[in-house]
Amino acid sequence: MIHFTYEVNIVNNKDFLVENFFLFKNVKDNNIEKMLNFDGISLEEYKTGDLLQSSKSAEKIGIILNGKAIIKSNDDGVIIRKLTRADVYGAACLFDRASYLTIVVATTDCSIITFNKAFIEKCILFDKTVSFNYIEFLAKRISFLNSKINSFTAKSAENKLYAYLLQLPREKNVIDLKIDMSTIAKMIGIGRATLYRAMDKLQSNGTITKIDKKIILNEV
């Protein structure tokens, strides 16, 4: 349940949005100024355990200003992604509610800046760079989903794990692992003990190097 919703004071949040909201990437500053005055931006406050988004309330994109949340599958409750400050949700299914197969749940008290569908449509028509940014985002989502398919169809546990690792964000081949091993095991469809064995095998053959929560991909 939403604690309360009100029109966001964009002056106090402009720098945050310019830096973190993918739709504003490479958009001229004066155009961002104009778009941020369009109707359809709100600040929503949630309590721990509240439902941020579902198929019944999917016609908006949210970006976390403060707090944490998780994206879970509708059917079995498997955690798909953990969200924290500056993370975005809802963009992939904004124009296709029927395929919205996940829910977003607050794991702490949260402040969320939301952009409704009408706002996004107006921005797309106003500045073509916004359209390109959205296309780029969706292309990356397709690549991510293809990687997920590869991880599920790989024959061995270590191949499933490696395919999954390849699609994670990384910097200079270093992955900062932000989810626990149990979650990874569920996401790629293997047991936790099998996951640990696969991790050990990838390390022993030199494919990866694991140091605490960081994983180095040696063969990329």
PyRosetta script that sets phi, psi and omega in degrees:
from pyrosetta import init, pose_from_sequence

init()
pose = pose_from_sequence("MIHFTYEVNIVNNKDFLVENFFLFKNVKDNNIEKMLNFDGISLEEYKTGDLLQSSKSAEKIGIILNGKAIIKSNDDGVIIRKLTRADVYGAACLFDRASYLTIVVATTDCSIITFNKAFIEKCILFDKTVSFNYIEFLAKRISFLNSKINSFTAKSAENKLYAYLLQLPREKNVIDLKIDMSTIAKMIGIGRATLYRAMDKLQSNGTITKIDKKIILNEV")
pose.set_psi(1, 134.7)
pose.set_omega(1, 179.1)
pose.set_phi(2, -72.2)
pose.set_psi(2, 130.5)
pose.set_omega(2, 178.4)
pose.set_phi(3, -68.7)
pose.set_psi(3, -52.7)
pose.set_omega(3, 168.8)
pose.set_phi(4, -163.9)
pose.set_psi(4, 159.7)
pose.set_omega(4, -179.0)
pose.set_phi(5, -133.1)
pose.set_psi(5, 138.7)
pose.set_omega(5, 175.9)
pose.set_phi(6, -152.0)
pose.set_psi(6, 159.8)
pose.set_omega(6, 179.6)
pose.set_phi(7, -63.3)
pose.set_psi(7, 131.4)
pose.set_omega(7, -173.2)
pose.set_phi(8, -75.1)
pose.set_psi(8, 140.7)
pose.set_omega(8, 172.1)
pose.set_phi(9, -79.7)
pose.set_psi(9, 95.2)
pose.set_omega(9, -169.9)
pose.set_phi(10, -67.4)
pose.set_psi(10, -24.5)
pose.set_omega(10, 179.9)
pose.set_phi(11, -59.3)
pose.set_psi(11, -39.1)
pose.set_omega(11, -177.4)
pose.set_phi(12, -78.9)
pose.set_psi(12, -12.0)
pose.set_omega(12, -174.5)
pose.set_phi(13, -124.3)
pose.set_psi(13, 4.1)
pose.set_omega(13, -176.4)
pose.set_phi(14, -58.9)
pose.set_psi(14, -50.6)
pose.set_omega(14, -176.5)
pose.set_phi(15, -60.1)
pose.set_psi(15, -39.3)
pose.set_omega(15, 178.2)
pose.set_phi(16, -61.4)
pose.set_psi(16, -45.7)
pose.set_omega(16, -177.5)
pose.set_phi(17, -70.2)
pose.set_psi(17, -41.3)
pose.set_omega(17, 178.8)
pose.set_phi(18, -60.5)
pose.set_psi(18, -39.0)
pose.set_omega(18, -177.5)
pose.set_phi(19, -77.2)
pose.set_psi(19, -32.2)
pose.set_omega(19, -167.2)
pose.set_phi(20, -117.3)
pose.set_psi(20, -20.7)
pose.set_omega(20, -175.8)
pose.set_phi(21, -85.4)
pose.set_psi(21, 118.8)
pose.set_omega(21, -171.0)
pose.set_phi(22, -59.9)
pose.set_psi(22, -28.7)
pose.set_omega(22, -178.3)
pose.set_phi(23, -67.4)
pose.set_psi(23, -21.5)
pose.set_omega(23, -177.3)
pose.set_phi(24, -93.8)
pose.set_psi(24, 4.7)
pose.set_omega(24, -179.6)
pose.set_phi(25, -61.4)
pose.set_psi(25, 126.1)
pose.set_omega(25, 177.2)
pose.set_phi(26, 64.1)
pose.set_psi(26, 13.0)
pose.set_omega(26, 175.6)
pose.set_phi(27, -83.2)
pose.set_psi(27, 137.6)
pose.set_omega(27, -179.4)
pose.set_phi(28, -60.4)
pose.set_psi(28, 143.3)
pose.set_omega(28, -173.5)
pose.set_phi(29, -59.8)
pose.set_psi(29, -39.8)
pose.set_omega(29, -178.3)
pose.set_phi(30, -67.6)
pose.set_psi(30, -31.1)
pose.set_omega(30, 176.6)
pose.set_phi(31, -72.1)
pose.set_psi(31, -36.9)
pose.set_omega(31, 175.3)
pose.set_phi(32, -61.6)
pose.set_psi(32, -43.4)
pose.set_omega(32, 178.2)
pose.set_phi(33, -54.9)
pose.set_psi(33, -44.4)
pose.set_omega(33, -178.6)
pose.set_phi(34, -68.2)
pose.set_psi(34, -43.0)
pose.set_omega(34, -178.7)
pose.set_phi(35, -64.7)
pose.set_psi(35, -34.7)
pose.set_omega(35, -179.3)
pose.set_phi(36, -71.1)
pose.set_psi(36, -7.5)
pose.set_omega(36, 173.8)
pose.set_phi(37, -97.4)
pose.set_psi(37, -1.5)
pose.set_omega(37, 175.2)
pose.set_phi(38, -69.3)
pose.set_psi(38, 152.3)
pose.set_omega(38, 172.9)
pose.set_phi(39, -69.6)
pose.set_psi(39, 153.2)
pose.set_omega(39, 173.2)
pose.set_phi(40, 113.6)
pose.set_psi(40, 5.9)
pose.set_omega(40, 174.4)
pose.set_phi(41, -105.1)
pose.set_psi(41, 129.4)
pose.set_omega(41, 179.7)
pose.set_phi(42, -136.3)
pose.set_psi(42, 158.9)
pose.set_omega(42, 172.4)
pose.set_phi(43, -110.7)
pose.set_psi(43, 121.2)
pose.set_omega(43, -176.9)
pose.set_phi(44, -114.4)
pose.set_psi(44, 133.6)
pose.set_omega(44, -179.9)
pose.set_phi(45, -108.2)
pose.set_psi(45, 130.9)
pose.set_omega(45, -178.4)
pose.set_phi(46, -126.7)
pose.set_psi(46, 155.0)
pose.set_omega(46, 173.6)
pose.set_phi(47, -100.7)
pose.set_psi(47, 161.6)
pose.set_omega(47, 177.9)
pose.set_phi(48, -53.5)
pose.set_psi(48, 130.1)
pose.set_omega(48, 179.8)
pose.set_phi(49, 92.1)
pose.set_psi(49, -11.0)
pose.set_omega(49, 179.0)
pose.set_phi(50, -69.1)
pose.set_psi(50, 149.8)
pose.set_omega(50, 176.4)
pose.set_phi(51, -85.4)
pose.set_psi(51, 115.9)
pose.set_omega(51, 179.7)
pose.set_phi(52, -80.6)
pose.set_psi(52, -37.7)
pose.set_omega(52, -176.2)
pose.set_phi(53, -158.3)
pose.set_psi(53, 145.0)
pose.set_omega(53, 176.9)
pose.set_phi(54, -151.2)
pose.set_psi(54, -175.1)
pose.set_omega(54, -179.7)
pose.set_phi(55, -64.3)
pose.set_psi(55, -21.3)
pose.set_omega(55, -179.9)
pose.set_phi(56, -84.7)
pose.set_psi(56, -12.2)
pose.set_omega(56, -178.6)
pose.set_phi(57, -139.8)
pose.set_psi(57, 46.5)
pose.set_omega(57, -170.1)
pose.set_phi(58, -95.4)
pose.set_psi(58, -5.0)
pose.set_omega(58, -173.7)
pose.set_phi(59, -86.4)
pose.set_psi(59, 56.1)
pose.set_omega(59, 175.5)
pose.set_phi(60, -163.1)
pose.set_psi(60, 156.8)
pose.set_omega(60, 172.3)
pose.set_phi(61, -109.1)
pose.set_psi(61, 135.7)
pose.set_omega(61, 179.2)
pose.set_phi(62, -117.4)
pose.set_psi(62, 144.3)
pose.set_omega(62, 172.3)
pose.set_phi(63, -128.3)
pose.set_psi(63, 130.3)
pose.set_omega(63, -174.5)
pose.set_phi(64, -76.4)
pose.set_psi(64, 119.8)
pose.set_omega(64, 176.4)
pose.set_phi(65, -84.9)
pose.set_psi(65, -44.1)
pose.set_omega(65, 176.8)
pose.set_phi(66, -148.7)
pose.set_psi(66, 147.6)
pose.set_omega(66, 176.6)
pose.set_phi(67, 102.8)
pose.set_psi(67, -173.3)
pose.set_omega(67, -178.1)
pose.set_phi(68, -137.1)
pose.set_psi(68, 154.0)
pose.set_omega(68, 179.2)
pose.set_phi(69, -152.0)
pose.set_psi(69, 172.9)
pose.set_omega(69, 175.9)
pose.set_phi(70, -133.7)
pose.set_psi(70, 149.7)
pose.set_omega(70, 170.8)
pose.set_phi(71, -102.6)
pose.set_psi(71, 125.3)
pose.set_omega(71, -178.3)
pose.set_phi(72, -124.5)
pose.set_psi(72, 153.2)
pose.set_omega(72, 174.8)
pose.set_phi(73, -71.9)
pose.set_psi(73, 148.2)
pose.set_omega(73, -179.1)
pose.set_phi(74, -66.4)
pose.set_psi(74, -37.8)
pose.set_omega(74, -169.4)
pose.set_phi(75, -82.8)
pose.set_psi(75, -53.4)
pose.set_omega(75, -174.1)
pose.set_phi(76, -110.6)
pose.set_psi(76, 1.1)
pose.set_omega(76, 176.5)
pose.set_phi(77, 72.1)
pose.set_psi(77, 15.0)
pose.set_omega(77, 178.4)
pose.set_phi(78, -66.0)
pose.set_psi(78, 133.1)
pose.set_omega(78, 178.7)
pose.set_phi(79, -73.2)
pose.set_psi(79, 122.1)
pose.set_omega(79, -178.8)
pose.set_phi(80, -94.2)
pose.set_psi(80, -39.0)
pose.set_omega(80, -178.8)
pose.set_phi(81, -157.3)
pose.set_psi(81, 144.7)
pose.set_omega(81, 173.7)
pose.set_phi(82, -100.4)
pose.set_psi(82, 137.3)
pose.set_omega(82, -175.8)
pose.set_phi(83, -115.1)
pose.set_psi(83, 141.5)
pose.set_omega(83, 174.8)
pose.set_phi(84, -140.0)
pose.set_psi(84, -169.2)
pose.set_omega(84, -175.0)
pose.set_phi(85, -50.1)
pose.set_psi(85, 132.1)
pose.set_omega(85, 177.3)
pose.set_phi(86, 80.9)
pose.set_psi(86, -4.2)
pose.set_omega(86, 176.2)
pose.set_phi(87, -76.9)
pose.set_psi(87, 147.7)
pose.set_omega(87, -175.8)
pose.set_phi(88, -114.1)
pose.set_psi(88, 144.9)
pose.set_omega(88, 174.1)
pose.set_phi(89, -138.5)
pose.set_psi(89, 158.4)
pose.set_omega(89, 173.4)
pose.set_phi(90, 92.1)
pose.set_psi(90, -8.6)
pose.set_omega(90, -173.6)
pose.set_phi(91, -72.7)
pose.set_psi(91, -35.9)
pose.set_omega(91, -174.7)
pose.set_phi(92, -66.8)
pose.set_psi(92, -28.7)
pose.set_omega(92, -174.6)
pose.set_phi(93, -115.9)
pose.set_psi(93, 17.1)
pose.set_omega(93, -176.7)
pose.set_phi(94, -58.0)
pose.set_psi(94, -37.5)
pose.set_omega(94, -176.2)
pose.set_phi(95, -104.3)
pose.set_psi(95, 13.4)
pose.set_omega(95, -179.5)
pose.set_phi(96, -149.3)
pose.set_psi(96, 75.5)
pose.set_omega(96, -176.6)
pose.set_phi(97, -61.7)
pose.set_psi(97, -29.8)
pose.set_omega(97, -176.7)
pose.set_phi(98, -61.1)
pose.set_psi(98, -29.4)
pose.set_omega(98, -177.4)
pose.set_phi(99, -95.7)
pose.set_psi(99, 11.8)
pose.set_omega(99, -178.4)
pose.set_phi(100, -79.8)
pose.set_psi(100, 96.3)
pose.set_omega(100, -171.3)
pose.set_phi(101, -104.2)
pose.set_psi(101, 12.7)
pose.set_omega(101, -178.0)
pose.set_phi(102, -128.4)
pose.set_psi(102, 165.8)
pose.set_omega(102, 171.9)
pose.set_phi(103, -125.7)
pose.set_psi(103, 155.7)
pose.set_omega(103, 177.6)
pose.set_phi(104, -118.0)
pose.set_psi(104, 125.2)
pose.set_omega(104, -174.7)
pose.set_phi(105, -125.2)
pose.set_psi(105, 135.8)
pose.set_omega(105, 177.6)
pose.set_phi(106, -73.9)
pose.set_psi(106, 129.8)
pose.set_omega(106, 175.1)
pose.set_phi(107, -101.4)
pose.set_psi(107, -9.1)
pose.set_omega(107, 169.4)
pose.set_phi(108, -141.6)
pose.set_psi(108, 174.5)
pose.set_omega(108, 170.1)
pose.set_phi(109, -59.9)
pose.set_psi(109, 137.4)
pose.set_omega(109, -173.1)
pose.set_phi(110, -131.6)
pose.set_psi(110, 145.9)
pose.set_omega(110, 166.2)
pose.set_phi(111, -114.6)
pose.set_psi(111, 122.7)
pose.set_omega(111, -174.8)
pose.set_phi(112, -123.4)
pose.set_psi(112, 128.1)
pose.set_omega(112, 170.1)
pose.set_phi(113, -89.7)
pose.set_psi(113, 125.1)
pose.set_omega(113, -177.9)
pose.set_phi(114, -117.1)
pose.set_psi(114, 149.6)
pose.set_omega(114, 178.6)
pose.set_phi(115, -126.2)
pose.set_psi(115, 117.3)
pose.set_omega(115, -176.8)
pose.set_phi(116, -78.6)
pose.set_psi(116, 170.9)
pose.set_omega(116, -174.2)
pose.set_phi(117, -60.5)
pose.set_psi(117, -39.8)
pose.set_omega(117, -179.3)
pose.set_phi(118, -63.5)
pose.set_psi(118, -38.1)
pose.set_omega(118, 178.1)
pose.set_phi(119, -63.3)
pose.set_psi(119, -46.8)
pose.set_omega(119, -178.7)
pose.set_phi(120, -62.5)
pose.set_psi(120, -43.6)
pose.set_omega(120, 179.8)
pose.set_phi(121, -60.5)
pose.set_psi(121, -40.9)
pose.set_omega(121, -179.3)
pose.set_phi(122, -66.7)
pose.set_psi(122, -39.8)
pose.set_omega(122, 178.4)
pose.set_phi(123, -64.8)
pose.set_psi(123, -40.5)
pose.set_omega(123, 179.5)
pose.set_phi(124, -61.6)
pose.set_psi(124, -41.1)
pose.set_omega(124, 179.2)
pose.set_phi(125, -73.6)
pose.set_psi(125, -27.8)
pose.set_omega(125, -175.5)
pose.set_phi(126, -78.2)
pose.set_psi(126, -39.6)
pose.set_omega(126, -175.6)
pose.set_phi(127, -140.4)
pose.set_psi(127, 118.8)
pose.set_omega(127, -175.7)
pose.set_phi(128, -64.6)
pose.set_psi(128, -23.0)
pose.set_omega(128, 177.8)
pose.set_phi(129, -62.0)
pose.set_psi(129, -34.2)
pose.set_omega(129, 176.5)
pose.set_phi(130, -61.6)
pose.set_psi(130, -41.3)
pose.set_omega(130, 178.0)
pose.set_phi(131, -60.7)
pose.set_psi(131, -45.8)
pose.set_omega(131, 179.6)
pose.set_phi(132, -62.3)
pose.set_psi(132, -39.6)
pose.set_omega(132, 178.9)
pose.set_phi(133, -63.2)
pose.set_psi(133, -39.3)
pose.set_omega(133, 179.5)
pose.set_phi(134, -68.0)
pose.set_psi(134, -42.4)
pose.set_omega(134, 178.1)
pose.set_phi(135, -61.2)
pose.set_psi(135, -43.2)
pose.set_omega(135, 179.2)
pose.set_phi(136, -62.2)
pose.set_psi(136, -41.7)
pose.set_omega(136, 178.5)
pose.set_phi(137, -61.0)
pose.set_psi(137, -47.3)
pose.set_omega(137, -178.6)
pose.set_phi(138, -65.8)
pose.set_psi(138, -35.6)
pose.set_omega(138, 177.1)
pose.set_phi(139, -62.7)
pose.set_psi(139, -40.8)
pose.set_omega(139, 178.0)
pose.set_phi(140, -66.1)
pose.set_psi(140, -35.6)
pose.set_omega(140, 177.5)
pose.set_phi(141, -65.5)
pose.set_psi(141, -40.4)
pose.set_omega(141, 177.4)
pose.set_phi(142, -62.2)
pose.set_psi(142, -42.7)
pose.set_omega(142, 178.0)
pose.set_phi(143, -61.5)
pose.set_psi(143, -41.3)
pose.set_omega(143, 178.5)
pose.set_phi(144, -62.0)
pose.set_psi(144, -45.0)
pose.set_omega(144, -179.0)
pose.set_phi(145, -66.7)
pose.set_psi(145, -36.0)
pose.set_omega(145, 175.6)
pose.set_phi(146, -62.9)
pose.set_psi(146, -39.0)
pose.set_omega(146, 177.6)
pose.set_phi(147, -64.8)
pose.set_psi(147, -38.0)
pose.set_omega(147, 177.9)
pose.set_phi(148, -64.3)
pose.set_psi(148, -41.8)
pose.set_omega(148, 178.0)
pose.set_phi(149, -61.8)
pose.set_psi(149, -43.2)
pose.set_omega(149, 178.8)
pose.set_phi(150, -60.6)
pose.set_psi(150, -38.7)
pose.set_omega(150, -178.6)
pose.set_phi(151, -68.1)
pose.set_psi(151, -33.1)
pose.set_omega(151, -179.9)
pose.set_phi(152, -79.2)
pose.set_psi(152, -27.4)
pose.set_omega(152, -177.4)
pose.set_phi(153, -95.5)
pose.set_psi(153, -7.7)
pose.set_omega(153, 177.5)
pose.set_phi(154, -62.2)
pose.set_psi(154, 143.9)
pose.set_omega(154, -172.7)
pose.set_phi(155, -75.6)
pose.set_psi(155, -40.3)
pose.set_omega(155, -176.3)
pose.set_phi(156, -104.0)
pose.set_psi(156, 158.9)
pose.set_omega(156, -180.0)
pose.set_phi(157, -62.7)
pose.set_psi(157, -40.2)
pose.set_omega(157, -179.0)
pose.set_phi(158, -67.9)
pose.set_psi(158, -32.9)
pose.set_omega(158, 175.7)
pose.set_phi(159, -68.0)
pose.set_psi(159, -39.6)
pose.set_omega(159, 176.3)
pose.set_phi(160, -61.2)
pose.set_psi(160, -45.3)
pose.set_omega(160, -179.2)
pose.set_phi(161, -64.2)
pose.set_psi(161, -45.5)
pose.set_omega(161, -177.1)
pose.set_phi(162, -65.6)
pose.set_psi(162, -39.8)
pose.set_omega(162, 177.4)
pose.set_phi(163, -62.2)
pose.set_psi(163, -37.6)
pose.set_omega(163, 177.9)
pose.set_phi(164, -67.3)
pose.set_psi(164, -44.4)
pose.set_omega(164, -179.1)
pose.set_phi(165, -61.8)
pose.set_psi(165, -35.4)
pose.set_omega(165, -178.0)
pose.set_phi(166, -62.6)
pose.set_psi(166, -28.4)
pose.set_omega(166, -177.4)
pose.set_phi(167, -92.4)
pose.set_psi(167, -1.1)
pose.set_omega(167, 178.2)
pose.set_phi(168, -78.1)
pose.set_psi(168, 149.2)
pose.set_omega(168, 175.7)
pose.set_phi(169, -60.1)
pose.set_psi(169, 139.6)
pose.set_omega(169, 179.5)
pose.set_phi(170, -149.1)
pose.set_psi(170, 159.1)
pose.set_omega(170, 176.7)
pose.set_phi(171, -127.1)
pose.set_psi(171, 117.1)
pose.set_omega(171, -177.5)
pose.set_phi(172, 53.2)
pose.set_psi(172, 46.2)
pose.set_omega(172, 177.0)
pose.set_phi(173, 68.1)
pose.set_psi(173, 13.5)
pose.set_omega(173, 178.5)
pose.set_phi(174, -109.4)
pose.set_psi(174, 122.3)
pose.set_omega(174, 178.6)
pose.set_phi(175, -100.7)
pose.set_psi(175, 127.4)
pose.set_omega(175, 172.9)
pose.set_phi(176, -92.4)
pose.set_psi(176, 100.4)
pose.set_omega(176, -172.2)
pose.set_phi(177, -73.8)
pose.set_psi(177, 112.5)
pose.set_omega(177, -173.8)
pose.set_phi(178, -103.0)
pose.set_psi(178, -1.4)
pose.set_omega(178, 177.9)
pose.set_phi(179, -121.4)
pose.set_psi(179, 156.4)
pose.set_omega(179, -175.5)
pose.set_phi(180, -80.9)
pose.set_psi(180, 168.1)
pose.set_omega(180, -174.9)
pose.set_phi(181, -66.2)
pose.set_psi(181, -34.1)
pose.set_omega(181, 178.4)
pose.set_phi(182, -61.2)
pose.set_psi(182, -41.4)
pose.set_omega(182, 179.1)
pose.set_phi(183, -65.4)
pose.set_psi(183, -43.0)
pose.set_omega(183, 178.6)
pose.set_phi(184, -61.0)
pose.set_psi(184, -43.4)
pose.set_omega(184, -179.7)
pose.set_phi(185, -58.6)
pose.set_psi(185, -43.7)
pose.set_omega(185, 178.6)
pose.set_phi(186, -65.2)
pose.set_psi(186, -38.6)
pose.set_omega(186, -175.9)
pose.set_phi(187, -68.2)
pose.set_psi(187, -32.7)
pose.set_omega(187, -178.7)
pose.set_phi(188, -103.9)
pose.set_psi(188, 2.9)
pose.set_omega(188, 170.6)
pose.set_phi(189, 76.8)
pose.set_psi(189, 36.6)
pose.set_omega(189, 175.6)
pose.set_phi(190, -132.7)
pose.set_psi(190, 166.5)
pose.set_omega(190, 177.5)
pose.set_phi(191, -75.7)
pose.set_psi(191, 159.9)
pose.set_omega(191, -177.5)
pose.set_phi(192, -65.7)
pose.set_psi(192, -40.0)
pose.set_omega(192, 178.5)
pose.set_phi(193, -62.7)
pose.set_psi(193, -40.4)
pose.set_omega(193, 177.5)
pose.set_phi(194, -64.2)
pose.set_psi(194, -37.2)
pose.set_omega(194, 178.6)
pose.set_phi(195, -62.1)
pose.set_psi(195, -45.5)
pose.set_omega(195, -180.0)
pose.set_phi(196, -62.6)
pose.set_psi(196, -39.6)
pose.set_omega(196, 177.7)
pose.set_phi(197, -64.6)
pose.set_psi(197, -40.4)
pose.set_omega(197, 178.5)
pose.set_phi(198, -64.7)
pose.set_psi(198, -40.0)
pose.set_omega(198, 177.9)
pose.set_phi(199, -62.5)
pose.set_psi(199, -44.3)
pose.set_omega(199, 179.2)
pose.set_phi(200, -62.6)
pose.set_psi(200, -39.9)
pose.set_omega(200, -178.4)
pose.set_phi(201, -67.0)
pose.set_psi(201, -40.5)
pose.set_omega(201, 178.3)
pose.set_phi(202, -64.5)
pose.set_psi(202, -34.0)
pose.set_omega(202, 177.2)
pose.set_phi(203, -73.1)
pose.set_psi(203, -41.3)
pose.set_omega(203, -176.2)
pose.set_phi(204, -67.2)
pose.set_psi(204, -31.2)
pose.set_omega(204, 178.8)
pose.set_phi(205, -91.9)
pose.set_psi(205, 4.8)
pose.set_omega(205, 173.7)
pose.set_phi(206, 83.7)
pose.set_psi(206, 7.8)
pose.set_omega(206, -179.6)
pose.set_phi(207, -69.8)
pose.set_psi(207, -40.4)
pose.set_omega(207, 178.7)
pose.set_phi(208, -132.5)
pose.set_psi(208, 163.0)
pose.set_omega(208, 169.4)
pose.set_phi(209, -128.2)
pose.set_psi(209, 124.3)
pose.set_omega(209, -178.6)
pose.set_phi(210, -107.2)
pose.set_psi(210, 123.4)
pose.set_omega(210, 177.3)
pose.set_phi(211, -127.2)
pose.set_psi(211, 103.1)
pose.set_omega(211, -176.1)
pose.set_phi(212, 55.6)
pose.set_psi(212, -118.7)
pose.set_omega(212, -178.1)
pose.set_phi(213, -92.9)
pose.set_psi(213, 5.4)
pose.set_omega(213, -178.1)
pose.set_phi(214, -108.6)
pose.set_psi(214, 139.9)
pose.set_omega(214, 178.1)
pose.set_phi(215, -124.2)
pose.set_psi(215, 126.1)
pose.set_omega(215, 178.1)
pose.set_phi(216, -99.6)
pose.set_psi(216, 125.1)
pose.set_omega(216, 175.9)
pose.set_phi(217, -88.4)
pose.set_psi(217, 106.6)
pose.set_omega(217, -172.2)
pose.set_phi(218, -79.3)
pose.set_psi(218, -21.0)
pose.set_omega(218, -173.3)
pose.set_phi(219, -105.6)
pose.set_psi(219, 10.8)
pose.set_omega(219, -179.4)
pose.set_phi(220, -94.1)
pose.dump_pdb("model.pdb")
